[in-house]
């Protein structure tokens, strides 16, 4: 199996191809020109192109399937070189703004990226967990997801996007490969996606939150909280028995945050589980003293789950309580609800078809 050049930083690439200027040229072809074939790199010596083609590939994944929702959300199922599959989502967050036919503001997009094939965490509400854990993704396989969806949507390299590591897998379980991908994305001669446009979402591995913080990558962090007491959280996220809520809150307080930003707490709202006012009161108390933002998320049901989607009324009531008590809170719009919206759903459906 050939290694992908997406695995390497620009400096590492220079060690492979020779002079730094040559590495910059190849980097430009890959990340600015979205070239996936060495023969297209016209200003690279022919022998070097042949040598690279003999030993390496550029893009290590292929689109196996994609679903497009009415709201223009696109869910991709990518096939990796070893035959494993992962999901990536292209989300249109804001429409372009025009004034008298003149473009005032470009449309804004976010890519939801997977970090593992499957997941070890085993959250009871998550379809990905049902398939178990296979392996970590390489740095190249993380980078390739963003590259591939930008290429597929004709999204220019210099048009900014946001990245959220919220797809399949627990990002902090694959921290070495993840952190390298973050650095590659940040390269100004590549896709130039700054740390402030990248958000790492974690189920709450306290020790690795600390480790990520010490790397000082400038990324944001989002905590998949989902419950306000350890009993319910341990039911939803078994890993909570090892890393309880108190340890997570302590780690968050140590994490370096841009003074203008907030720590995001993801709260998956499940009917008759955590959508009551008592939970809202506990959440306000729990996050006291933290510059926090709570993102309420509708649970997306999938075949076989025992959990139910909350009503719009219950989630708005929950939000209003938080807002009235000084906690910034938003409700995440349900994107792609008319397609395989739940994480792992497209992968699961495709495996059943096979």
C-alpha positions, 0 to 999 in steps of 0.5 A, a space after each residue: 500500500 503506497 503512502 499518501 503525500 498528505 501524510 507529510 508537512 512541507 518540511 518533511 516533504 522537502 526531505 523526500 523530494 530535495 530542495 525546499 522550493 520543489 516541496 513548495 511547488 508540489 505542495 501548491 499543486 496538491 493543496 492549491 490546485 487540487 491535483 491528485 495525479 503526479 503527471 499533472 504537475 507540469 513544472 516538476 521534472 519528469 523523473 521525479 514525477 515518475 519516482 513519486 508515482 512509483 512510491 506514493 499516492 496523493 489522495 488515499 480515499 475515494 468517494 464510495 457514496 454521497 447523499 445530498 439533503 434539501 438544505 445542501 448538506 452532503 454526507 460522504 462515505 469514503 473508502 480507504 485504501 484498505 477497504 474500510 469506510 468513514 463518513 465526512 459531512 459538508 455543511 452549508 452554515 450560511 448562504 451567500 449575501 448579495 446586494 443589488 446583484 453584488 456579492 457582499 459575503 461568501 457562503 460559509 461552510 463547515 466540514 465535519 471530519 472523522 478521526 477513526 474507523 469506528 470508535 472505542 468510546 461506546 456511547 449508547 446513543 451513537 450508531 458509530 459505536 454499534 460497529 465497534 472500533 477498527 483503527 485510527 486514521 492516519 494523518 493523511 486520511 484526516 487531511 484527505 477528507 477536507 481536501 476531497 470535499 473541497 475539491 468535490 464542491 469546487 471550493 477554492 483553496 483560498 476560500 476559508 472553511 471551518 473544520 470540526 472533528 466531530 465525525 466518527 471516532 474520538 479525536 483525542 484517542 488519535 491525538 498524534 495523527 490529529 495534531 499533525 493534521 491540524 498543523 498541516 491544515 494551518 500551513 499558509 502555503 497549503 489550505 491555510 485553515 487557522 487554528 481558530 477555525 478548527 474545533 476538536 470535539 471530545 467525549 472528555 478524556 481529561 488527561 488528553 484535554 490537558 495534553 492538547 492544551 499544552 500543544 498550543 495549536 490555537 484550536 477550540 475545544 468542544 466537550 460532548 457533555 450530554 448529561 449533568 450528573 455522573 449516573 446518566 452520563 455513565 449510561 450515555 458515555 461509559 467512559 465517564 466512569 474513568 473520566 467523570 464530569 468533575 475531572 472534565 470540568 477541571 481540565 477545561 478550566 486549564 485549557 488555553 482559550 482565546 480571550 474572545 472565545 468560549 468553550 463549547 459544551 455539546 448537549 445532545 437532548 434526548 426526550 425524557 432523559 435530559 430535557 427537563 428543567 431540573 437538568 437545566 438548573 444543574 447545567 447552569 450550576 455546573 458551568 458556573 465560572 467557565 466562559 461557556 457556550 452550550 449547543 443544544 442538539 436534537 437527537 437524530 433517531 436511527 433504526 434500532 435506537 431506544 432513544 427519542 427525539 425531543 419536542 421543539 417545545 421542550 428544547 426551547 424551554 430548556 434553552 430559555 432557562 439557560 439564557 435567563 440564567 446567564 448561560 449563552 445557549 444556541 440550538 443547533 439546526 438539524 442539518 441533513 435530516 432527510 438523509 442519513 443524518 446520524 453519525 455512522 448511519 450511511 456507513 451502516 446502511 451501506 454495509 447492510 446493502 453489501 
